[in-house]
Amino acid sequence: MSHHVWIRLNLREPEFISLRESVTGCELWQGRDAEMSEQRLERIDGVFTEEPLPDDLTAKMPNLKWLHVTRGGANIYLTPTVKARPIQVTGSKGIHGTAFSEFALACILAVAKKLPECLEAQKQRKWQKLAPMEIEGKTLGIVGLGIVGSELARKAKAFGMRVIATKRVATTKPGYVDDLGTPEFLPALLRQSDFVVLSLAAIPSTNNIIGENDLRAMKKSAYLINLTGGRAIDEQLLVRALKEKWIAGAALDAFARQPLPEDSELWRLPNVIISPRIGGLTAQKWSLLLPIFVDNLKRFIVGEPLHNVVDKELGY
C-alpha cells in the first residue's frame, strides 16, 4: 500500500473498522504515541489527530505530508515544525455551528430570563421576584460571522432579534443579518448591541481584540458572551469591567487559563456565568467528524486537492 495514515485519536473499534473498510489503497494504524515504533513513524504520510503533534514526534515522521485535525480553527496545531515543513493541514470546519450557536442562544436566554438569579434564590429557598426581559426586538452583535456566527444569526432572527455583525472580509449580507461590516464596524456594533457574542477563530490576530475602550463603549445594560479562544479579552480587564459595572454581565466559555484556576476572581463575580469550554461539544461528534476526514482521506490517496485546507499564516 502506498499510503500509511495514523489515526492518532481514541476511536471505538466499530468506528475504526468502519473507517478502515471505507477506503482502499491505504493502511490505517491506530495507537498511542508510545506504541508507535520508529520504523512505523518513518512510513507515516498522514495523521488524523485531536491533540497537537509535539515537534519531536513530527521530526520522527520525515514522510508526513498531511495533517487532519478535529477542529475548524487549527492554530494550536501549527507548531514550528509543522509550519516549516510542506505539510498540508486540513481542519474539520463546520461541525460546531449547531452546538456553539445553540449554546450562545441558551446564554442569551438565561441572562434575559434571570435564570442564574432564580437558581441562586432556589439554593437559599428564597421566593424572589425578578424582572426578566424579552429578547425580541433586542440587538444582537456578533463579532465574527463565520459558520458559528451565521448559525447564531439565523436562530436569533427567528426569535425576532435585530442582528448586526462583523466579518474579517466583506461579503454579501445574508437576509438574517440586518447590518454587516468589516472590523471597522466593531465600535458601532458594540455601542448598539444588547448582547455581544464573540465568535472568532482563536488565532494570534484575535488576541485582546476587545480592549478597555471597547468594553466602555458597550451599553451598561449589555451582556458579553465569549465563545472565542480565551485570549480575546485580558482576564484582569474583564474582571474590572464586571466589578465596576461597565457592562451588566458576561457568559464565558473560553479562558486564557484552562481549567480556570480556583483563585480567579471570575468565579466570585455574581454577574458571570462560567462554563468549562463545553459550548462546542456534541454527542454527534464522530458522526460529524468522520465523513469530513474520509472525504479528505480519499482525496489524499488519489492525489486530489483537499478540502478545508488551513492557511498556516491565518491559522484557519
N, C-alpha and C positions, 0 to 999 in steps of 0.2 A: 504494500500500500504506500502511496506517495506522500500522504499527509498523516501527521500524528498530532492529535489535539488533546490537551489536558483539561478535563472538567474539574477545575480546582474549586469545587464547592460541594456542599453536602446534599446531593440529590438522593432521594429514596431509590431503592433498587428497581421498582417497577418503572419509575420515570427514566432512570438511566438506561434500562433495557429498551424502553420505547424509543429513546433518543438514538441509541445505537442502531436500532432496526430501521430508523427513518432515513439513514444516509448510507451511501456506498462510496467506496474509493477513499476511505478514511478510517484510521484506527483511533478509537477513543479510549483514553485512560482516565481513571478517577482515583484520587488518593491524596493524602495529606502531604505537605512539603517533605516531611522526614521520610516518607515512604517512597519517594521518587529517587531512583538511582541516578548517578551522574550520566551513565550511558543512555538512560531513558530521557533525561533532561536535554541532552545534546541533540536528540532526534525531534524534539517537540517544535512544531512551527506555528501552533495556535493554542491559545489559552482562553478558557471561559472562567471568569473569576468574580467573586463578590468582594473580596478584600484586595487592596493594592499589592502588587508584587514587590517584595523587597529588592533593592538594587543588586544585592549579592546573589539572589536567586535568578534574577533576569540575566545576570552575567554568565550563569551556567547554561543558558539556553541560546547558543550562538545562532541557531536557525530560526528563532522566533520572528515571525513576520506579522502576526495578527493577535491582538488582544481584545476580547469582547467582554464588556463589563455589565453588571446588573443595574447600573444607574444610568439616567439620562445625562446628567452632568458628570463629567469624568475627570475633573481637575485633580482629585486626590490620587488618581491612578497615574498621573503624568509625572512620574519620578524622573530624576535627571537622566537615568539610563534609557528609559522609555522615550523621552523626548529627543535624546541624542541619536538614537538608532532609527532606522527606517521601519519602525513597527507601526502598522496601521492600528488605530484604536477605534473601536465602534461601541456605541452605547445602546441602552435599552430605552430610548426616548419614547415617551408617550404612555408608559404603563401606569404612571402615578397620577394622571389627570383626574380620574374619578375620585380616588381616595383623598388626595390633598384638597380638592375643591369642596367635597362634602365636609371635610374637617374644618375648613375655613368657614363654611356656612354655619356649621354647628357652633363655632366660637362666636360668630356674629349674633346668632340667636340666643346663645347662652348669656352674653352680656346685656343684650337688649331686653331679655325677659327676666333679668336679675336672678338667674339660676344659682350662681355662686353664693349670693346673699341668702337665698332660700335654703341651700344646703347647710350654710353656717348656722342659720337660725334653727334648723331642724336638729343639729347636734346639741343645741342649747335648749331644745324643747320650747322655743320661743315663737309665739304667734305674732309675726311681724309683718305689718302691711308695707308693701313696696309699690313703686311706680314704674312698671315695665313700659317700654316704648315699642311702637310698631316700626318695622324696618321698611315697610312700603313707603315710598317717597323719599327715603333717606339716600344719601350719596355714598356709593362705594368707590373708593380709589384703589385701583390695582396697579402696583408697581411691578411691571414685568408681565406683559400679555403674551406669554408663551402658551404651551399646552395646558398647564395647570390654570394659569390666569384666564385663559379663554373659557375653560370649562366652568370656572367660578363665575365669570361674567354672564354666561348663558343661564346658569341657575339663578343668579341674583336678579337678573332681568325678569325671570319668571315670577319672582317674589315682588315685582313692582318697584325695584330699586333703580335709581339713576346710577349708571355705571360709567366711570371715566377711567382711563388707563394710560400707562406709558409703555413704550416698546423701544428697544435699542435701535432698530432700523424701521423707518417709516413704511407702513403698508396700508392697504385699503382697509378702512374701518368696517368691521363686521356690524351687522344690524343690531346685535345685542349690546353694543357699546355706544354710549351717547357722545363721548368725546375721546379721541385718541391722539396722543402726541409722542414725540421723541423725549429723551431725558430732560430736555429744556422745559418740558411741560410739568415737571415734578413740583416746583414751588406752587403753581396754580392748583395742581391736584391736591396737595396737602392742605391748602387753605380751604378748599371746598368740601373735603370729604368728612363724613361722619364716622366711617370705618376705613382704615387704610390697611391693605393686605400686601405684604412684601412677598412676591413670588418670583424670585430671581435665581439664576444659577449661582451656586456657591463657588465663585471664582475670584481671583485677586482684585479684579476691577470693581467688584461689588462690596469689598471690604469697606466698612464705615461709610456706606453710601448715604445713610441717614445720620446727619450731624446735629449739633445743637440748634443751629438756625432752622433746620428742617422741623425738629420737634417743636420748637417755639412757634413755628408757622401754623401748626395744626390747631384745630379748634380745641378749646379746653374740654369740650364735651365729647371729643373724638376718642376712638379706640384704635390701637395699633395691634395688628396680628402678623406675627413674623413666622413665615414658613420657609424663609431663605436660610442659608447657612448662618451659623451663629455669629459671624464676624460682620454682619451687615450694620450693626449698631454696637458701639462700645458699651459694655455692660454697666460701668460706673455712670456713664452719661444717662443711660436709660433709667437706672435706679434713681438718679437725681430728678429726672423729668417726672417720674411716677410719684416720688415722695413730695415734690413741690407742686404737684397737680398741674403741670403744663398740659397734660392730657388726662382723660378720665381713667384710662386703664389700658392693659395690654394682655394679649393671649400669646404665649411664647412656646414654640415647638422647636426652637433652634437656639443653641448656646455655643459660645466660643469654647467653653469648658464642658465637656460631656463625659460622664454624667455631671450634672450641675452640682458643685460641691456644697456640702451642708452649710458652709459658712457664707454662702452667697446671700446678700440682702434680699434678692428677689424672692426667696422662699417666704420671707416675713411680710411682704407687702400685701395689704388686703385687696388692692385693685389689680392683681395679677393672676392669670390662670397659667399654670405651668404644666406642660405635658412632655413626657420623656421621649421626644423625637418619634412620635407614632403617627404623625399626620399622613404619611405616605404609605403606611403599612396596609396590606390587603391579604385576605385569606386566599385570594386567587393568584398569588404571586407567581408560581411556576407556570400556571396555565397561561399567564400573560407573557412571561419572560421567554419560555422555551420556543414558541413559534418565531420570535424575533431572532433568537440565536440560530435556530435550524435554518431559517431563510438565509442568513449570512454564511452559515457553515457550508451550505450547498453552493453558494456563490464562490466561497473561498476555494472549494475543491476544484471547481471548473475554471477558476480564474476570472470570474465576472466581477464588476465593480460592487463593492459592499455598500449596504445601507447604513445610515446613521453614523457616518464617519466623523470622528471628533476632530475639530480644528485644534491642534496642540497649542496654538498661541492663545486662542479664546478660552479653551478649557471645556467646550461643549460642542 
